Amino acid sequence: MRVVYRVLAYVIAAEVALQAAFTAYAVAGLAIWVEDGGVLDAAVMESEDPPFDEAVGFMLHGINGMMVVPALALILLIISFFAKVKGGVLLAVLVLAWVIVQVLLGIFGHEAAILGLLHGLVAFAVYGTAFMAGYRAKRPAPEAAAGDAPQ
């Protein structure tokens, strides 16, 4: 379980990097579309058919951030109870808490731009906490480190 915990924590950290990549892909595509004469207005935002191919980055960011990352964080928390990682449960709780904050900032960031700024900053907290959880899982279990052999 320790290996599963470590891998899952690192996958969550990688997901944060992937989220940034999705956003950069979408924004770059949007910028190119606008430079080519496209006009971004409410009608385009509400349209079912995105006007530029890279808009799929926005969709991937939303799906990944609203479903995949929260599911992985919840699974990490469940596994943390069995992985015997020192401080592992606390780190898994923190990862899940940061992810919940991220989701809420992402949802409400459409109402206030400053929340979008915080959404970007909290991503570093998710990444750092998940990475720390994975790193902590590299250390041997406390029982193994003490050299206690079962009798």
ROKOL-760589 format. One record per residue (C-alpha): residue number from 0; residue in one letter; z, y, x. Coordinates in steps of 0.5 Angstrom, whole numbers, plus 500, padded with zeros to 3 digits. Layout:
<sites>
+------+------+-----+-----+-----+
| tido | sero |   Z |   Y |   X |
+------+------+-----+-----+-----+
|  NUM |    A |   Z |   Y |   X |
...
+------+------+-----+-----+-----+
</sites>
This chain:
<sites>
+------+------+-----+-----+-----+
| tido | sero |   Z |   Y |   X |
+------+------+-----+-----+-----+
|    0 |    M | 500 | 500 | 500 |
|    1 |    R | 501 | 505 | 506 |
|    2 |    V | 494 | 504 | 508 |
|    3 |    V | 492 | 506 | 501 |
|    4 |    Y | 496 | 512 | 500 |
|    5 |    R | 494 | 514 | 507 |
|    6 |    V | 486 | 513 | 505 |
|    7 |    L | 487 | 516 | 498 |
|    8 |    A | 491 | 522 | 501 |
|    9 |    Y | 485 | 524 | 506 |
|   10 |    V | 480 | 523 | 500 |
|   11 |    I | 484 | 528 | 497 |
|   12 |    A | 483 | 533 | 503 |
|   13 |    A | 476 | 531 | 503 |
|   14 |    E | 475 | 532 | 496 |
|   15 |    V | 477 | 539 | 497 |
|   16 |    A | 472 | 540 | 502 |
|   17 |    L | 467 | 538 | 498 |
|   18 |    Q | 469 | 542 | 492 |
|   19 |    A | 468 | 548 | 497 |
|   20 |    A | 461 | 545 | 499 |
|   21 |    F | 459 | 545 | 491 |
|   22 |    T | 461 | 552 | 490 |
|   23 |    A | 457 | 554 | 496 |
|   24 |    Y | 451 | 550 | 494 |
|   25 |    A | 451 | 553 | 487 |
|   26 |    V | 452 | 561 | 490 |
|   27 |    A | 447 | 560 | 495 |
|   28 |    G | 442 | 558 | 490 |
|   29 |    L | 444 | 563 | 485 |
|   30 |    A | 443 | 569 | 490 |
|   31 |    I | 436 | 566 | 492 |
|   32 |    W | 434 | 566 | 484 |
|   33 |    V | 437 | 573 | 483 |
|   34 |    E | 433 | 575 | 490 |
|   35 |    D | 427 | 572 | 487 |
|   36 |    G | 428 | 576 | 480 |
|   37 |    G | 432 | 572 | 476 |
|   38 |    V | 437 | 576 | 472 |
|   39 |    L | 444 | 573 | 471 |
|   40 |    D | 447 | 576 | 464 |
|   41 |    A | 451 | 573 | 458 |
|   42 |    A | 445 | 569 | 455 |
|   43 |    V | 444 | 565 | 462 |
|   44 |    M | 451 | 564 | 463 |
|   45 |    E | 451 | 561 | 456 |
|   46 |    S | 445 | 557 | 456 |
|   47 |    E | 444 | 549 | 456 |
|   48 |    D | 439 | 549 | 461 |
|   49 |    P | 441 | 552 | 468 |
|   50 |    P | 435 | 557 | 471 |
|   51 |    F | 436 | 554 | 478 |
|   52 |    D | 436 | 547 | 481 |
|   53 |    E | 442 | 549 | 485 |
|   54 |    A | 447 | 551 | 479 |
|   55 |    V | 448 | 543 | 479 |
|   56 |    G | 453 | 545 | 484 |
|   57 |    F | 457 | 549 | 479 |
|   58 |    M | 457 | 543 | 474 |
|   59 |    L | 459 | 538 | 480 |
|   60 |    H | 465 | 543 | 482 |
|   61 |    G | 467 | 543 | 475 |
|   62 |    I | 467 | 536 | 474 |
|   63 |    N | 470 | 534 | 480 |
|   64 |    G | 476 | 539 | 480 |
|   65 |    M | 477 | 538 | 473 |
|   66 |    M | 477 | 530 | 473 |
|   67 |    V | 476 | 527 | 479 |
|   68 |    V | 481 | 530 | 484 |
|   69 |    P | 487 | 530 | 478 |
|   70 |    A | 486 | 523 | 477 |
|   71 |    L | 486 | 522 | 485 |
|   72 |    A | 492 | 526 | 485 |
|   73 |    L | 496 | 522 | 480 |
|   74 |    I | 494 | 515 | 483 |
|   75 |    L | 497 | 518 | 490 |
|   76 |    L | 503 | 519 | 486 |
|   77 |    I | 504 | 512 | 483 |
|   78 |    I | 502 | 509 | 489 |
|   79 |    S | 507 | 513 | 493 |
|   80 |    F | 513 | 510 | 490 |
|   81 |    F | 510 | 503 | 493 |
|   82 |    A | 508 | 505 | 500 |
|   83 |    K | 514 | 507 | 503 |
|   84 |    V | 512 | 513 | 507 |
|   85 |    K | 518 | 517 | 509 |
|   86 |    G | 517 | 523 | 504 |
|   87 |    G | 511 | 520 | 501 |
|   88 |    V | 513 | 521 | 494 |
|   89 |    L | 515 | 529 | 495 |
|   90 |    L | 508 | 530 | 498 |
|   91 |    A | 505 | 526 | 493 |
|   92 |    V | 509 | 530 | 488 |
|   93 |    L | 507 | 537 | 491 |
|   94 |    V | 499 | 535 | 492 |
|   95 |    L | 499 | 533 | 484 |
|   96 |    A | 503 | 540 | 483 |
|   97 |    W | 498 | 544 | 487 |
|   98 |    V | 492 | 540 | 484 |
|   99 |    I | 495 | 542 | 477 |
|  100 |    V | 496 | 550 | 479 |
|  101 |    Q | 488 | 549 | 482 |
|  102 |    V | 486 | 547 | 475 |
|  103 |    L | 489 | 552 | 471 |
|  104 |    L | 487 | 558 | 476 |
|  105 |    G | 480 | 555 | 475 |
|  106 |    I | 480 | 555 | 468 |
|  107 |    F | 484 | 562 | 467 |
|  108 |    G | 480 | 565 | 473 |
|  109 |    H | 474 | 566 | 468 |
|  110 |    E | 478 | 571 | 465 |
|  111 |    A | 481 | 575 | 471 |
|  112 |    A | 477 | 575 | 478 |
|  113 |    I | 484 | 575 | 482 |
|  114 |    L | 486 | 568 | 479 |
|  115 |    G | 479 | 566 | 482 |
|  116 |    L | 481 | 569 | 489 |
|  117 |    L | 488 | 565 | 488 |
|  118 |    H | 484 | 559 | 486 |
|  119 |    G | 480 | 559 | 493 |
|  120 |    L | 487 | 560 | 497 |
|  121 |    V | 491 | 555 | 493 |
|  122 |    A | 485 | 550 | 495 |
|  123 |    F | 488 | 551 | 502 |
|  124 |    A | 495 | 548 | 500 |
|  125 |    V | 492 | 542 | 496 |
|  126 |    Y | 488 | 541 | 503 |
|  127 |    G | 494 | 542 | 507 |
|  128 |    T | 499 | 538 | 503 |
|  129 |    A | 494 | 532 | 502 |
|  130 |    F | 492 | 532 | 510 |
|  131 |    M | 500 | 532 | 511 |
|  132 |    A | 501 | 526 | 506 |
|  133 |    G | 496 | 522 | 510 |
|  134 |    Y | 498 | 524 | 517 |
|  135 |    R | 505 | 522 | 515 |
|  136 |    A | 503 | 515 | 513 |
|  137 |    K | 500 | 513 | 520 |
|  138 |    R | 508 | 513 | 522 |
|  139 |    P | 511 | 506 | 521 |
|  140 |    A | 515 | 504 | 516 |
|  141 |    P | 523 | 506 | 517 |
|  142 |    E | 525 | 499 | 517 |
|  143 |    A | 519 | 497 | 522 |
|  144 |    A | 521 | 503 | 527 |
|  145 |    A | 528 | 501 | 527 |
|  146 |    G | 526 | 494 | 529 |
|  147 |    D | 530 | 490 | 524 |
|  148 |    A | 527 | 483 | 523 |
|  149 |    P | 528 | 479 | 517 |
|  150 |    Q | 533 | 474 | 517 |
+------+------+-----+-----+-----+
</sites>
